[in-house]
């Protein structure tokens, strides 16, 4: 089984405010289905009100983030699935519920995770 990251940036979700409750309900239904199927590992959205920090090996904390991830935001979920075809299926379901394309990535296998 492979763990897959399904995600989208916040800016990709161009939903009128009055439609947001329906989008949330549809997405929660997909989450419930993933849980019922036993493939759900984790999911959520980054809290944009909490600023990122970099933490060094010496525990030094620096405000900000890596330049490459300065705009890291949006929604994420991790599913554990048998193959890429299954991941494409779930990504399409999230794309339909969120009304925006989802990025799909596979985690490198680690027997300790």
N, C-alpha and C positions, 0 to 999 in steps of 0.2 A: 504494500500500500504506500502511496505517495501523498505527502501533504501538499496542497495547492493553496496559493494565495489568490483570492479574487478581490479586486479592489477598484476604486474609482476616485479621482480627485473631486473635491467639493465643487469646483467650477463646472464640472461636466453635468451636474444635475441642475438643469434649467427648468425648474418646476414652479408654476404659479403658487403663491402662498395658499390659496384656497384648495389646491389639489394635494398639498403635502400630507394631510391626514390619510388620504386614500393610498398614496405611495408608501407611507409608513406601514399601513395595514397590510398591503400586498407584500411588502418585503418581510414583515414579521411572519407572514404565512409561509414564505419560502424558508425562512429560518426554522420555523416549527417542523416543516417537512424534512429539512436536512437533519434536524435532531432526531426525528422519528425514524429516519433511515439509518441513523447511527454513524453519519459521516461528519457531523459538526464537531470542530475542535475548539474554535474561538471566533469571536467577531465583535465588531463595534466600530466606533468612529473616534478619531482623535479629538480631544477637547481643545479647541482652538483658543480658549481663554487662558490656558496654561502655557506659558512660553517655554520653548525648548531650551535645554542646557546641554553642554558637553561636559562629561565627567571623565577626568584623567585617571590613570592608574594610581596616582598619588592622592586621589580623591579631590583634586582641585576642580572646582566648578566654574565654567565659563558660560556666560549668557550667549545664546544663539545656537546655531546648528552648522553642520557642514554646508558649504554653499550648494552642493548638489541636492540637498534635501530641504532647502529653505522653504519650499512650498509644499512640503509633505502634509497632506490633510485628506479629508474625505472618509469614506467608509471602507472597511476591510473585513474579510472573514477568511478563516483557514478551515479547509475541509480535508479529510483524509479519504482518499478515493483509490479505486483499483487501477485507474488508467486515465490518460488524457481525454479520451472520449467522454468518460463520466464527468471530468472536470469541465469540459466544454458544455455539457448538458446543464450543469449547475450554474455556470457563468451566464449562460443564456437566460436561465430562469431569473437570476438576479438582475440582469440587464432589462428584462421585461418589467420586473417589479419596480426597479429604481428609475426606469425610463432613460437610461443612459448606458453606453457601452461599458463593459467591465474589462479590466486588464487581468490576464491569467498568467500566473507564474508558478513553476514547480520548485519546491524546496529540494535541495540536495539531500540525498538519503543519509541519515545519521542513525545508526542502530541504538544510540543512547537517547534519542529524542522520542 
